[in-house]
């Protein structure tokens, strides 16, 4: 996919991979629970996780599980990307 000003971006759809992946069951808290816990606090901190998301390394033994082929070549991910089903609980 080409984005004006950014050049080409590689996009992978993880639907089939996510269907066969064993799911981690670490649910995120509901927003009302988070707000309730923060209600009486004096200080807040905002962490921008979007910028660091692609910084989570995939173990070399697991990198082969991310292999995909397109008309240009075969690729292996070395860092976790958006779209994999267990990425959020790992992050």
Secondary structure, DSSP 8 states (H G I E B T S, - for coil): -EETTTEE------HHHHHHS---------HHHHHHHHTT-S------HHHHGGG-B--TTTGGGG-EE-SS-EE--SB--TT-TTHHHH-
